[in-house]
Amino acid sequence: MRERMDIQQSFQLNHSCGTLYLVGTPIGNLEDITFRAIRMLRESAWIAAEDTRHTRKLLAHYEISNRMISYHEHNKEKVGPQLIEKLLSGESVALVSDAGLPAISDPGSDLVKSAIVAGIPVVPIPGANAALAALIASGLSSELFTFLGFLPRDKKKATALLRAWEHSASTVMFYEAPHRLTSTLRLLHELWGSRRAVVARELTKRYEEFVRGSLQTCLLHIETHQPLGEYCILVEGNQGQEQPGHMQMWWTALSLVDHVATYEQQHGYSHKEALKQVAVDRNLSRRDVYNELHQQREVD
């Protein structure tokens, strides 16, 4: 049996059904939107939004009052077929996420698949994207890159995913929530060593920030500065260096006291910062480092 082929000529559309427009919206600054995106939001019969309250603020800013329908992870099984029916009846739908491009790390990809199966045209309306915005300003290689979205919440699954990509030469990008940022950076450092990394937050917003350094130094910064906002983590690809489990760490022959002293004397860390960094190096809790350090000093 010959495999089915689908060919869509976006600007020679069959008007017997509506079109699903994937509309890029701002990732922070309300000006992060194209003229075309604004026009399609105005012209579409329906706007399917991840959070209608959030999207309503954007629409109010641009004086758009089209009908809205909520479409998100928890109602996609019910609302998805309703949207397909509207499209098949000839009504166009503009799909938006809370920020950036829809169908990336959100349920929009399920609606796209359903629309294609139903023979409905799917047209992208490009716009801002947090991962790509972070990449081009990161200073890391943009010639080859991989986006892994949010890491699995389960540590074993997250570890397995990172192990699968540890030898890749491409820059690897993740999204992460503030409450999981520290644990994710610890896991990355534990598995991938101290590669170059960038932690970007609040892109295009007032408090936009890029922390550039190694995974080790980025982790230290985050541990001393409370994570706030939405984050994108970018990590340099494997440039042929040995992996953490196979290389001799510089501090291996040092006592805990000398390890801490090296950070204080050679790198200018405060005692508190040095303790935190030693804990990261040795995969210990800060309390364990503190207790062992004082035990060694008492013996000496």
Secondary structure, 3 states (H helix, E strand, C coil): CCCCCCCCCCCCCCCCCCCEEEECECCCCCCCCCHHHHHHHHHCCEEEECCHHHHHHHHHHCCCCCEEEECCCCCHHHHHHHHHHHHHCCCCEEEECCCECCCCCCCHHHHHHHHHHCCCCEEEECCCCHHHHHHHCCCCCCCCEEEEEECCCCHHHHHHHHHHHCCCCCEEEEEECHHHHHHHHHHHHHHHCCCEEEEEECCCCCCCEEEEEEHHHHHHHHHHCCCCCCEEEEECCCCCCCCHHHCCCCCCCCCHHHHHHHHHHHCCCCHHHHHHHHHHHHCCCHHHHHHHHHHHHHHC
